[in-house]
């Protein structure tokens, strides 16, 4: 008996995709604390061949590793850090570029990616291509070979116990013009930069002016500005109101968490602004954006947005 179709999508897991050494890799989003730009890298001794130095993120020293060494010292083409954390251990993975978030079936084991006999895992995309799954524990478990992991553990153990915090919403940060924006990452499927754009005829009261084609699907383009469309070449694909939409943007900054003080327990309204790395990001109100640009949109269940 075949499995019900609805279970297939439910079984998929969100994966953060990135580029390193010209190849695509993926990390389960649940293993990612945040994504940050790499500033200065300090040269502190470490024994792991993947280790390249230490960066400081908001007064927190984080050892940096790479998928593979490309020479002596840090690679200038690795400007982005994916911060990985398990308990008190924190490691930063330096990468070339964040490609976005996609949902895949759980990773599969393969043995033919490299010459050694150790197990490796991959995700399969919609076209049957393989994306190597990153083994985060290979670094988090290698504490004797990476500097500062023991120091991190000692410092955190010495801190006063804090009350358990609830789950934090993570956001995909992006830019449009001089605006810093954010969208709930649980709604994001992926980001694309090679979509074919088609213009729509003007209709009274409708601000929707274009659509894009992604994997054979035509998606409406939601604009966050009245001009500058030529620079908005990246499209963040989100699922909302039972349909997929494309938010046009100029640059995707990565995944961030809200560093604002927690709101009161009775405040259940939508976040309007979040703080990250000392900067404020306006949270995109997807419901309001759709209602403003497509006022006659009807949900799949027949109700209007």
FIDOLO-84926 format. One record per atom (N, C-alpha, C): residue in three letters; x, y, z. Coordinates in pm, whole numbers, plus 50000, padded with zeros to 5 digits. Each point is the difference from the previous one (the first is absolute). Layout:
% FIDOLO-84926
ALAXYZ;...
***
This chain:
% FIDOLO-84926
UNK500854988250000;UNK499155011850000;UNK500895012450000;UNK499725009549912;UNK500815012049994;UNK499675009250116;UNK500955008350039;UNK499805009250109;UNK499115011549956;UNK499175005350089;UNK499205011749964;UNK500905011549958;UNK499585007349896;UNK500845010649946;UNK500305010750105;UNK499055002650090;UNK500205010450099;UNK501164997250093;UNK500324987450024;UNK501084996750091;UNK501365002949940;UNK500095000149867;UNK501295002249935;UNK500535013750036;UNK499175010549988;UNK500435013650032;UNK500285001450149;UNK499204993650083;UNK500195000950144;UNK501334994050044;UNK500484990049926;UNK501244993450037;UNK501245008049962;UNK499845010449918;UNK501155007649954;UNK500525009050111;UNK501315002749995;UNK500655008250103;UNK500615012349934;UNK499945011750068;UNK500635012049944;UNK501514999150007;UNK500665003549890;UNK501454998849988;UNK500565013349951;UNK501055004950067;UNK500705012149958;UNK501054995949895;UNK499895005549880;UNK500924996849891;UNK501075010749988;UNK501244995649973;UNK501085009649982;UNK501004994749898;UNK500875009149957;UNK501024996749901;UNK501375000450066;UNK500824989749975;UNK501374999550051;UNK500844992249901;UNK501095005949956;UNK500844993449901;UNK499274997549870;UNK499025008549969;UNK499224998449877;UNK498964989150005;UNK499804993550116;UNK499034989250013;UNK498905003850096;UNK498834994049979;UNK498875002350089;UNK500044990550119;UNK499735005350118;UNK499894992150122;UNK498725004050072;UNK499584991450093;UNK498815002950077;UNK500154996350146;UNK499445008450089;UNK499974997350143;UNK498565001150047;UNK499554990350078;UNK498665001250057;UNK499885013250074;UNK498925007249974;UNK499825013250061;UNK499964999050152;UNK499574988750052;UNK499914998450145;UNK501385000150066;UNK501084997749922;UNK501365000150056;UNK500665013849989;UNK499325009649935;UNK500595013249976;UNK499485009950104;UNK500935006850069;UNK499595010450094;UNK499715013149929;UNK500895003849907;UNK499825012449925;UNK501025000249886;UNK499885010049912;UNK500975002349893;UNK500505014350014;UNK501315001949991;UNK500585013350021;UNK501145002349901;UNK500295012749974;UNK501155003549917;UNK501274998750084;UNK501084995749935;UNK501284998450069;UNK500785013049992;UNK500435005050116;UNK500865011850004;UNK501454995650007;UNK500725005150098;UNK501404996150016;UNK500114985950055;UNK501034992749954;UNK500274986450047;UNK501345000050073;UNK499974995550125;UNK501224999150080;UNK500664986449981;UNK501315000049985;UNK500754987549984;UNK500364994350136;UNK499244990250046;UNK500254993050124;UNK500204985349967;UNK500984993750063;UNK500354986349963;UNK498854990350022;UNK499864990749905;UNK499044989350011;UNK500484988449915;UNK499704987650037;UNK500584988549934;UNK499164994849883;UNK498715002949996;UNK499164994649894;UNK500405005849865;UNK500084991649897;UNK500395004749867;UNK498935009049938;UNK498774999550052;UNK498945008649948;UNK499995013850065;UNK500755001750109;UNK499965012250080;UNK500815011149934;UNK499445012649998;UNK500715011149935;UNK500245011850093;UNK499435000350119;UNK500205011350090;UNK498765002450085;UNK499985011650065;UNK498925003450092;UNK499445013749963;UNK498685001249997;UNK499355013049982;UNK499265003450130;UNK499745012850021;UNK499255004550118;UNK498655005249953;UNK498954994150052;UNK498635003749963;UNK499285004850126;UNK499745012950007;UNK499345006050116;UNK500704995850130;UNK501335002050004;UNK500844997250117;UNK500144985050028;UNK499584991449909;UNK500124985550018;UNK501034994549902;UNK501144994450048;UNK500984994149909;UNK499484986849942;UNK500094998749869;UNK499474988149932;UNK501084994349908;UNK500414987450019;UNK500974993949908;UNK499354997449865;UNK500745002849894;UNK499494998549863;UNK500604987749934;UNK499154992749928;UNK500444988649922;UNK499485001649858;UNK500574992349908;UNK499575000049861;UNK499764985649956;UNK499304998549889;UNK499744986649950;UNK501284993049959;UNK500935007749944;UNK501314994349967;UNK500995011649987;UNK501244997550037;UNK501015010549992;UNK500375002749856;UNK500205012849964;UNK500425003649865;UNK501395006450001;UNK500704999350113;UNK501325005950012;UNK500275003650144;UNK501085007050023;UNK500355004050136;UNK499285013050036;UNK499335000350113;UNK499325012150045;UNK498595000749946;UNK499245010150047;UNK498615001349960;UNK499845003349852;UNK498964994949942;UNK499715002249859;UNK499195012849987;UNK500455010149922;UNK499275012649990;UNK498664998649931;UNK499754988649936;UNK498734998049931;UNK498964993150088;UNK500205000050131;UNK499064993950093;UNK499525010850097;UNK499075008649956;UNK499625011650082;UNK498864997550098;UNK499374988349993;UNK498814997450080;UNK500264988750100;UNK499475001650121;UNK500164989950106;UNK498644994350037;UNK499884986749994;UNK498824993150051;UNK500344995550142;UNK499325005750098;UNK500314997150140;UNK499244987450042;UNK500754989950044;UNK499454987250043;UNK500174998850151;UNK499004994750066;UNK500094999050146;UNK499314987550049;UNK500664993450097;UNK499424988650070;UNK500375001450146;UNK499045002750086;UNK500315002450139;UNK500885012350015;UNK501164998450066;UNK500915011250019;UNK501005001749886;UNK500134990049912;UNK500985000549892;UNK499465008049883;UNK500805009449949;UNK499635008449887;UNK501124999749898;UNK499664997849873;UNK500974999749891;UNK499415007849884;UNK500855007449928;UNK499565007249881;UNK500544993449875;UNK499124997449903;UNK500404994249872;UNK500095011249897;UNK501195002749949;UNK500215010649902;UNK499654995049861;UNK499155007549926;UNK499534995649869;UNK500065011549901;UNK499854996649872;UNK500045010149895;UNK498715008149992;UNK498884992850000;UNK498735007049978;UNK498854991750052;UNK498995006650057;UNK498774993350041;UNK499074999449880;UNK499484988249970;UNK499124998249885;UNK498525000650037;UNK499684998750129;UNK498605000650041;UNK499614987850081;UNK498694998650019;UNK499454988950077;UNK499074992049909;UNK500134986850003;UNK499104991249926;UNK499604988450091;UNK498914993649967;UNK499564988350075;UNK500294987449919;UNK500604989950067;UNK500364987549935;UNK499544988350085;UNK499894988649936;UNK499854987750076;UNK501274997950081;UNK499944993050113;UNK501204997950082;UNK501174994749917;UNK501215003650041;UNK501204996449925;UNK500154984849983;UNK500644996249890;UNK500244985949969;UNK501494996950011;UNK500324987950040;UNK501394995950014;UNK500554995549864;UNK501215004449967;UNK500694995849878;UNK501444997150035;UNK500684992749914;UNK501404996550027;UNK500935003649886;UNK499485006649896;UNK500835002149881;UNK500425014549980;UNK499775009050098;UNK500365014049979;UNK501515002150007;UNK500674992950086;UNK501445001850018;UNK500674986450002;UNK501345000350001;UNK500744987449990;UNK499964991850128;UNK499825006950119;UNK500044992250124;UNK498704992250017;UNK499984991550101;UNK498854991150022;UNK499045005250107;UNK500245012150052;UNK499105005350103;UNK498655003449938;UNK498924998850077;UNK498675002849945;UNK499805014849971;UNK499295002949894;UNK499655013749964;UNK498515000449968;UNK499435012050011;UNK498575001349981;UNK499705011449903;UNK498924998649926;UNK499625010249902;UNK498505002550007;UNK499615011949953;UNK498605003249973;UNK499814999449849;UNK498824996449955;UNK499684999749858;UNK499045011349968;UNK500375008449901;UNK499115011049963;UNK498944995149902;UNK499155009249953;UNK498884996249915;UNK500444994349866;UNK501225003649958;UNK500514994949872;UNK500844987450018;UNK500074994750121;UNK500784987950025;UNK501465002650026;UNK500395013050008;UNK501395003350030;UNK500314997850147;UNK501274996850030;UNK500424997350137;UNK500615012350064;UNK499625002750124;UNK500555010750081;UNK500594993650124;UNK501295001450021;UNK500634993150112;UNK499525005850132;UNK499594991350091;UNK499565004150133;UNK501215001550090;UNK500055010950076;UNK501145002850086;UNK499834992950134;UNK501064993450043;UNK500024993550131;UNK500495010250103;UNK499075007050063;UNK500345010550095;UNK500804994550118;UNK499684987950043;UNK500644994450119;UNK501494997249980;UNK500474999649876;UNK501424997549978;UNK500845011050062;UNK499475012450007;UNK500725011050064;UNK499595001850145;UNK498724999050029;UNK499555002050137;UNK500554989350093;UNK500284988149945;UNK500544989150082;UNK501525000450008;UNK500655008549920;UNK501475000349995;UNK500555010950091;UNK499535000650123;UNK500385010850090;UNK501505000950029;UNK500744988850013;UNK501445001450029;UNK500785006549886;UNK499474999449878;UNK500755005149886;UNK499645014349962;UNK498895005350056;UNK499605013649970;UNK500205008650124;UNK500605011749984;UNK500205008750117;UNK498695005850048;UNK499955003850125;UNK498915007750060;UNK498754992050033;UNK499834987949943;UNK498794992650034;UNK499974996850149;UNK501154996350057;UNK500054997450143;UNK499755012850077;UNK500565011149951;UNK499785012950066;UNK498535003949995;UNK499364997649885;UNK498585003049988;UNK499214992350105;UNK500334987150013;UNK499264991550093;UNK500215004650144;UNK501245003750035;UNK500295004350136;UNK499305013150033;UNK500035009549905;UNK499375012950024;UNK498504998450017;UNK499364992149915;UNK498564998350009;UNK499604992650127;UNK500854990550043;UNK499694992850123;UNK500075009350120;UNK500925009749996;UNK500165009250112;UNK498915010650005;UNK499285002049889;UNK498945009949999;UNK498874995850092;UNK499285009950051;UNK498854997150083;UNK498934993249916;UNK499324990150055;UNK498944993349924;UNK498935010049958;UNK499564998549878;UNK498955008749949;UNK498714992049983;UNK498865006650015;UNK498764992849976;UNK499924995349856;UNK499434988449980;UNK499894994349866;UNK499205009349910;UNK500545002849881;UNK499325008849905;UNK499184991749904;UNK498935005849953;UNK499164993149902;UNK500704999749865;UNK499474992649905;UNK500624999249869;UNK500015013649932;UNK501165003549941;UNK500145012849932;UNK499674998649852;UNK499255009649950;UNK499715000249858;UNK501245004849927;UNK500384993049894;UNK501125004349918;UNK499485006649874;UNK500785009249949;UNK499575008049886;UNK501074999549890;UNK499555001149876;UNK500925002449889;UNK500095015049982;UNK501215005550014;UNK500225014449987;UNK500335003449855;UNK499465011149951;UNK500215004049861;UNK499975015249989;UNK500385005149884;UNK500035014349978;UNK499225003749875;UNK499365011850005;UNK499395006349883;UNK500325014850010;UNK500835005049909;UNK500475013750012;UNK500805001450128;UNK499665010150081;UNK500705002050126;UNK499224994250118;UNK499004991649971;UNK499194994150106;UNK500534986250038;UNK500064997550130;UNK500324986750052;UNK498684993350037;UNK499754988349941;UNK498744993150021;UNK500234985750047;UNK498954993550045;UNK500104986250047;UNK498684992949976;UNK500084987049968;UNK498804991949982;UNK500194987250081;UNK498944995550064;UNK500024987950081;UNK500584988549918;UNK501124994150046;UNK500694989749920;UNK499184987349986;UNK499024997850091;UNK499184987949987;UNK499095000649878;UNK499805012049945;UNK499175001649880;UNK500834999049872;UNK501345000950014;UNK500895000649884;UNK500324986049950;UNK499854998049871;UNK500394987349937;UNK501415000749942;UNK500315010849934;UNK501345001849944;UNK500105014049941;UNK501205003749955;UNK500235012549928;UNK500634996749865;UNK499555006549894;UNK500514997349866;UNK500475013149938;UNK500994999049911;UNK500495012049932;UNK500094998249849;UNK499354989649950;UNK500054997649856;UNK498614997849942;UNK499015006850057;UNK498624997949956;UNK499695008349876;UNK499104994749916;UNK499535007149882;UNK498805008650039;UNK500115013249975;UNK498975009650042;UNK499115003649881;UNK498685000150022;UNK499045004149897;UNK499115011050057;UNK499785010649922;UNK499185011250044;UNK498534996749979;UNK499175005650087;UNK498554998249993;UNK499345012849952;UNK498864999049931;UNK499275012249962;UNK499465007150124;UNK499965013149994;UNK499525007950112;UNK498514998150021;UNK499594998650127;UNK498584999150034;UNK499705010350108;UNK498855006749993;UNK499665010250101;UNK500014994050141;UNK500695006750091;UNK500024995950139;UNK500944988650033;UNK500654994149900;UNK500914988750022;UNK501435004749975;UNK500864998850101;UNK501385004549988;UNK500934988849952;UNK499504987949993;UNK500824988849952;UNK500355002549853;UNK501305000749968;UNK500405003649864;UNK500834989549930;UNK500364989050069;UNK500834989949933;UNK499864986550069;UNK500414989649928;UNK500064986450053;UNK501344994249959;UNK500424989350070;UNK501224992949962;UNK499684985249984;UNK500844993149927;UNK499864985549982;UNK501114993050077;UNK499624991250090;UNK500974992550081;UNK499604985349996;UNK500894991649948;UNK499764985549992;UNK498654996849936;UNK499655007449895;UNK498764997549927;UNK498775006350062;UNK500145006950114;UNK498875006650065;UNK500095015149979;UNK498865006249975;UNK499935014549985;UNK499575006150134;UNK500875008850055;UNK499765005750132;UNK499835015149990;UNK499025005750071;UNK499855014650004;UNK501185006450072;UNK500445011749951;UNK501125007250061;UNK499455011150089;UNK500364999750126;UNK499625010350096;UNK501145009950012;UNK499715012949974;UNK501015010450005;UNK499915007750131;UNK501175003350056;UNK500065007350126;UNK500375014649979;UNK500095004349874;UNK500295013949968;UNK499335003549868;UNK499805012949978;UNK499355004549878;UNK500985001549885;UNK501305000050028;UNK501005001549896;UNK501204991050029;UNK501045001349919;UNK501204991950019;UNK499834985549963;UNK499014997049916;UNK499714986049966;UNK501154993449925;UNK500795007849926;UNK501104994149923;UNK501054993950090;UNK500145005350123;UNK500994994750094;UNK499464988150079;UNK498694997849996;UNK499394989450079;UNK500004986949920;UNK501154993549998;UNK500194988249916;UNK499974986950078;UNK499825000850132;UNK499904988050083;UNK498554998850047;UNK499484987849998;UNK498604997750037;UNK499954989650113;UNK499435004250112;UNK499834991250115;UNK498644993349987;UNK499994986849985;UNK498764992649979;UNK499414996450136;UNK498765004350022;UNK499334997450127;UNK498674992949975;UNK499584992150097;UNK498694993749994;UNK499065007150096;UNK498895005349948;UNK499075007650084;UNK498634999949935;UNK498954999250082;UNK498634999549948;UNK499814988249906;UNK500714988950022;UNK499834988349916;UNK500575001649861;UNK500855009949978;UNK500595002549868;UNK501445004550017;UNK500804998149895;UNK501375004650003;UNK500095014049939;UNK500825008550064;UNK500205013749956;UNK501505002649990;UNK500395010149921;UNK501415003749985;UNK500185014450048;UNK500795002050104;UNK500305013450049;UNK501275004849932;UNK499915011149926;UNK501155005349927;UNK500915007750095;UNK501304997149994;UNK500955006750087;UNK501325001949927;UNK500885007950060;UNK501305002649939;UNK501094991050056;UNK499864996750128;UNK501064992250064;UNK499434992350118;UNK500404987450014;UNK499634991950116;UNK501194999950096;UNK499775004450124;UNK501095001250097;UNK500234987350079;UNK498994991450009;UNK500154987550074;UNK498894998150101;UNK500224990550091;UNK499024996650103;UNK500405006850131;UNK499055006850064;UNK500295007150124;UNK498924996750103;UNK500305002350126;UNK499024999050107;UNK499745013850056;UNK498855001750061;UNK499625012950057;UNK500705002050134;UNK500815010550009;UNK500745002950123;UNK499305010650085;UNK498785003749963;UNK499255009750081;UNK499584993450131;UNK499775008250104;UNK499514994250126;UNK498694992649978;UNK499774988950070;UNK498764992549981;UNK498785008350034;UNK498924997749925;UNK498765007350026;UNK499254993350114;UNK499015007050053;UNK499204994550109;UNK499254987749952;UNK499674991150096;UNK499364987349965;UNK498685002049930;UNK499295010950031;UNK498685002149939;UNK500055006749865;UNK501195004149956;UNK500135006849871;UNK500244989849891;UNK498954996649927;UNK500104989649897;UNK499955005949860;UNK500115013049989;UNK499965006249868;UNK501244996949918;UNK499925002849872;UNK501134997249911;UNK501155009750029;UNK501234995049995;UNK501175008750013;UNK499995010149885;UNK500235012750032;UNK500085010349897;UNK501455003549968;UNK500854999550103;UNK501425003149982;UNK500804990250086;UNK501114995049947;UNK500914991850078;UNK501365006650001;UNK500814996550100;UNK501365005250010;UNK500974988649977;UNK501045002649922;UNK501034989949975;UNK501325007049974;UNK501044996150077;UNK501345005549985;UNK500005015350010;UNK499165005350087;UNK499955014450021;UNK499215007749897;UNK499354993049907;UNK499215006749897;UNK498554995350008;UNK499095008549954;UNK498594996850004;UNK499514996149862;UNK499214989249996;UNK499424995149875;UNK498485000950009;UNK499395005649898;UNK498545000449992;UNK499494986349958;UNK499094994350078;UNK499454986949968;UNK498915001549894;UNK500114992149894;UNK499055000849889;UNK498664994250043;UNK498945007849986;UNK498644995650029;UNK499444993949871;UNK500174986849984;UNK499604993649875;UNK498515001349973;UNK499194998450103;UNK498565001249981;UNK499635013949947;UNK500585010450062;UNK499725013649955;UNK500585002849863;UNK501174994349971;UNK500645002149870;UNK499164994049888;UNK499514988050023;UNK499164993449898;UNK498695007649982;UNK499395004150112;UNK498735007249991;UNK500155013249926;UNK501175006750015;UNK500225012949935;UNK500284998449851;UNK500734989449964;UNK500414998649860;UNK499034991649918;UNK499274991050065;UNK499044991549928;UNK498685000250078;UNK499275011249997;UNK498805001250084;UNK498904990049967;UNK500044994349881;UNK498954990449964;UNK500474985550012;UNK501114997850074;UNK500524986350014;UNK499024991450080;UNK499734988249948;UNK499124990450066;UNK500824987850039;UNK499934996150129;UNK500734988450047;UNK499464987249936;UNK500794989250005;UNK499524987249945;UNK498694995350063;UNK499725004150127;UNK498764995550064;UNK498815008749962;UNK500205010049912;UNK498915008349952;UNK499835012950074;UNK500725002150114;UNK499895012550073;UNK500985010249943;UNK499685012950023;UNK500855010649950;UNK501065003650103;UNK501185004249951;UNK501095004150088;UNK499645013050071;
***
